[in-house]
Amino acid sequence: MKKQQTILVVIAIIAGTAAVAIPRGRAVAGNTARKKVEDWPPAAAAASADGYVIQRDKDVAKDEPGPHNGGGPSTGYIFFEKVPDLKFSFRKRVLHRGAAIGYHLQATDEVYYIIGGNGKMTMNGNEFPVKPGDAILTRGGSSHGLVQTGAGDLTIIITFQK
């Protein structure tokens, strides 16, 4: 039951953010014809005439070192990157064994939501463990980093205003 509640909270956050940021009925210029989702270019942000965009992990996944000089293997997913006038960024990051997001100064408010695995977060020099169901708000002007710990991947959702 707790996992279902967590999923519902994440969906509510995403839906609320999207409702504010994506006007209904707005389509990407030059793409007003209806297409089946399967016909869309894999990494392109394609919108239907109904005013929505759908992207899949496999189409945006990029293997790269942990961001902010964190090192180790990670997979980044930047969703809706090419959607015009989108006022926020929505990302997923998988930190594989030994990977980290390096300690860095945060310019704007940012939310990390842990959806899988375990890690150690450092906020303004204070360390604490994180696990699935934890949401961490990092305010502009604060510093933070995140290290994968444990046997499995650490998977997080990250969102912030552009």
Secondary structure, 3 states (H helix, E strand, C coil): CHHHHHHHHHHHHHHHHHHHHCCCCCCCCCCCCCCCHHHCCCCCCCECCCCCECCCHHHHEEEEECCCCCCCEEEEEEECCCCCCCCEEEEEEEECCCCEEEEEECCCCEEEEEEECEEEEEECCEEEEECCCCEEEECCCCEEEEEEECCCCEEEEEEEEC
